[in-house]
Amino acid sequence: MRGRPPHPVRDHGRSATLDGVELTPAALAFVTERRLATLTTHRPDGTAHVVPVGFTWDAEAGVARVTARSTSRKVRNARLAETSGGRAVLCSFERAQWLTLEGPVRVRDEPDVVADAVARYAVRYEREPREDPLRVVVEVAVDRVMSSSHLR
């Protein structure tokens, strides 16, 4: 839209900037309780690829993380998006409550980053994921948040 800068944006009363977002206490609780989300990335042909995932929220970094196998479609899509300035979206919901996290996406494979993501996953989902030497981390640097009124 002409005359409007792309950032900062206002989403339902919260200011979201390239420097990250601050979630309300209700939204923060929502992203730390045990529930799944959908991750949306785009295939090379531009169509949406939507899959259920477990994810963790790092409030300090403003980053949502999904662990995945490096050979998965979601990782291949994220790598493509990373090189083209693309984005990814996570949407978590339970009944009438929902929260959407959106931002630039990248894939991390450094052992310390993967180990940290696995540890955070184990805390949130109360189980240790099985060992996988092909595990990587899909990171979404959240710059836009939308939610149901319950989480504002």
SVG drawing of the C-alpha trace seen along z (x, -y; Angstrom):
<svg xmlns="http://www.w3.org/2000/svg" viewBox="-14 -8 42 50">
<polyline fill="none" stroke="black" stroke-width="0.4" points="0.0,0.0 1.3,-3.4 2.2,-5.7 2.6,-2.9 6.0,-1.6 6.2,2.2 7.6,2.0 6.6,1.4 3.2,3.0 0.4,3.1 -1.3,6.3 -4.2,6.3 -2.7,3.8 0.9,5.1 3.7,3.4 5.7,5.9 9.1,4.7 12.1,6.2 13.7,6.3 11.2,8.8 7.9,8.8 6.7,8.9 3.9,11.3 1.2,10.6 1.4,12.8 -1.6,14.8 0.1,15.3 3.4,16.3 1.6,18.9 -0.1,20.2 3.2,20.8 4.8,22.5 1.9,24.9 1.9,28.3 0.2,27.9 1.0,28.3 1.0,25.8 0.9,25.8 4.0,24.6 3.4,23.0 6.2,22.7 6.1,22.4 7.1,25.1 9.2,24.1 6.0,23.7 4.7,21.2 2.0,23.4 1.6,23.6 3.0,26.5 1.2,26.8 2.3,29.4 1.7,30.0 4.7,29.4 5.9,29.1 7.7,25.7 9.3,23.7 9.3,20.0 12.4,18.1 11.1,14.8 14.5,13.3 15.5,13.8 12.0,13.4 12.4,16.7 10.2,19.7 12.0,23.0 11.0,26.3 13.3,29.3 13.1,31.4 15.0,33.8 17.3,32.0 15.7,34.0 12.1,33.0 10.0,30.9 9.6,28.2 13.4,27.8 13.9,27.8 11.2,25.1 12.8,23.1 16.2,23.3 14.7,22.0 12.9,19.2 16.1,18.3 17.9,17.6 15.0,15.6 13.9,13.5 10.9,15.8 8.9,16.2 7.2,18.9 4.1,18.9 3.3,20.9 -0.3,21.1 -1.1,22.7 -4.7,23.1 -7.0,24.7 -10.7,24.3 -11.4,20.5 -7.9,19.5 -5.3,19.1 -1.9,17.4 0.0,16.9 3.7,16.1 5.2,15.0 8.6,13.9 11.7,14.6 12.8,18.2 16.3,19.8 17.7,23.3 20.4,23.8 22.5,26.9 25.2,25.9 25.4,28.6 24.9,26.2 21.8,24.6 20.3,28.0 21.1,29.2 19.5,26.1 16.4,26.5 16.1,30.2 16.4,29.3 13.7,26.6 11.4,29.1 12.0,31.7 10.9,29.2 7.8,28.0 6.6,31.4 7.8,33.3 9.7,35.9 13.1,36.2 13.0,36.5 14.7,39.6 18.3,39.2 18.6,38.1 21.9,37.2 20.0,35.4 18.2,33.0 18.3,29.3 16.4,26.3 13.9,24.2 14.0,20.7 11.3,18.1 12.5,14.6 9.0,13.4 8.1,9.9 4.3,10.2 1.9,11.7 -1.8,12.1 -4.1,13.7 -7.6,14.3 -8.9,11.7 -8.4,14.2 -4.6,13.8 -4.3,10.0"/>
</svg>
